């Protein structure tokens, strides 16, 4: 199990801050480059965003218990 101190740090740093919404800029930039026919850069950005979102979602839902009560 995860220690309470690590759990509190993760929840305060990643879950309860608006960084996730700022991170949505990455796939939008990827879509912009896709429109400019720079497909490799575009898919790299989109793939990076998807992988990061999956990792953080798994950590938030499976490893840490962040109750926002």
The 8 nearest C-alpha neighbors of each residue, nearest first, counted from 0:
[[1, 2, 62, 63, 3, 6, 64, 5],
 [2, 0, 6, 3, 5, 63, 62, 4],
 [3, 1, 5, 4, 6, 0, 7, 63],
 [2, 4, 6, 5, 7, 1, 8, 0],
 [3, 5, 7, 6, 2, 8, 1, 9],
 [6, 4, 8, 2, 7, 3, 9, 1],
 [5, 7, 3, 9, 4, 8, 63, 2],
 [6, 8, 4, 10, 5, 9, 11, 3],
 [9, 7, 5, 11, 6, 10, 12, 4],
 [10, 8, 12, 6, 7, 11, 13, 5],
 [9, 11, 14, 7, 8, 12, 13, 65],
 [12, 10, 8, 15, 9, 13, 7, 14],
 [11, 13, 9, 10, 8, 14, 16, 15],
 [14, 12, 10, 9, 16, 11, 15, 18],
 [15, 13, 10, 16, 11, 12, 9, 65],
 [14, 16, 11, 13, 10, 12, 17, 67],
 [15, 17, 18, 14, 13, 12, 11, 19],
 [16, 18, 19, 20, 21, 15, 14, 13],
 [19, 17, 21, 20, 16, 22, 13, 14],
 [20, 18, 22, 17, 21, 23, 16, 13],
 [19, 21, 22, 23, 18, 17, 24, 16],
 [20, 22, 18, 23, 19, 24, 17, 25],
 [21, 23, 19, 24, 20, 25, 18, 48],
 [24, 22, 21, 25, 20, 26, 19, 27],
 [23, 25, 27, 22, 26, 21, 28, 20],
 [24, 26, 28, 23, 27, 22, 29, 44],
 [27, 25, 29, 45, 28, 24, 30, 23],
 [28, 26, 30, 24, 29, 25, 31, 23],
 [27, 29, 31, 25, 26, 30, 24, 32],
 [30, 28, 41, 26, 32, 27, 31, 44],
 [29, 31, 33, 27, 28, 32, 26, 34],
 [30, 32, 28, 34, 29, 33, 27, 35],
 [33, 31, 35, 29, 41, 34, 37, 30],
 [34, 32, 30, 36, 41, 38, 35, 31],
 [35, 33, 31, 32, 36, 30, 37, 38],
 [34, 36, 32, 33, 37, 31, 38, 30],
 [37, 35, 33, 34, 38, 32, 41, 39],
 [38, 36, 32, 33, 35, 39, 40, 41],
 [37, 39, 41, 33, 36, 40, 42, 32],
 [38, 40, 42, 41, 37, 43, 33, 44],
 [41, 39, 43, 38, 42, 37, 44, 32],
 [40, 42, 29, 38, 33, 32, 44, 43],
 [43, 41, 45, 39, 44, 40, 46, 38],
 [42, 44, 40, 46, 41, 45, 47, 39],
 [45, 43, 47, 41, 29, 42, 46, 48],
 [44, 46, 42, 26, 48, 47, 43, 29],
 [45, 47, 49, 43, 48, 44, 42, 50],
 [48, 46, 44, 50, 45, 49, 43, 51],
 [47, 49, 45, 51, 46, 50, 52, 44],
 [50, 48, 46, 52, 51, 47, 53, 45],
 [51, 49, 53, 47, 52, 48, 46, 54],
 [50, 52, 54, 48, 53, 49, 47, 55],
 [53, 51, 49, 55, 54, 50, 56, 48],
 [52, 54, 56, 50, 51, 55, 57, 49],
 [55, 53, 51, 57, 52, 56, 58, 50],
 [54, 56, 58, 52, 57, 53, 59, 51],
 [57, 55, 59, 53, 58, 54, 52, 60],
 [56, 58, 54, 60, 55, 59, 61, 53],
 [59, 57, 62, 55, 56, 61, 60, 63],
 [58, 60, 56, 63, 57, 61, 55, 62],
 [59, 61, 57, 58, 56, 62, 63, 64],
 [60, 62, 58, 57, 59, 63, 64, 56],
 [63, 61, 58, 59, 60, 64, 57, 1],
 [64, 62, 59, 6, 58, 61, 65, 60],
 [65, 63, 66, 62, 59, 6, 60, 61],
 [66, 64, 10, 63, 67, 59, 6, 14],
 [65, 67, 68, 64, 10, 63, 14, 15],
 [66, 68, 65, 15, 10, 14, 64, 11],
 [67, 66, 65, 15, 64, 10, 11, 14]]
